[in-house]
Amino acid sequence: MDLCEKLDALVKKAEELDAVGDKFVALDDEKNPAQSYCMEQALLELVDELEDIADTFTDEEREEILNALDYEEFAELQKLIDESSHEE
């Protein structure tokens, strides 16, 4: 899989995660506990799939992506990375 295909798969999986997340947020846990649980499991599975895709990027591909960003985009990405590492 080349870089463009990996990025496309990453974006598609992120969009899927976003769509399921929106439905999950709108769900009333009190009225639908089983559905809520199933959606929570689906979200966790999507996150795992997203991480699996991200793990396929080589260091060279990551470098290529970072070189393609302008300074503001890079700064925003670095901020997200820093926030993510503090949450773990």
Secondary structure, 3 states (H helix, E strand, C coil): CCHHHHHHHHHHHHHHHHHHHHHHHHCCCCCCHHHHHHHHHHHHHHHHHHHHHHHCCCHHHHHHHHHHCCHHHHHHHHHHHHHHHHHC
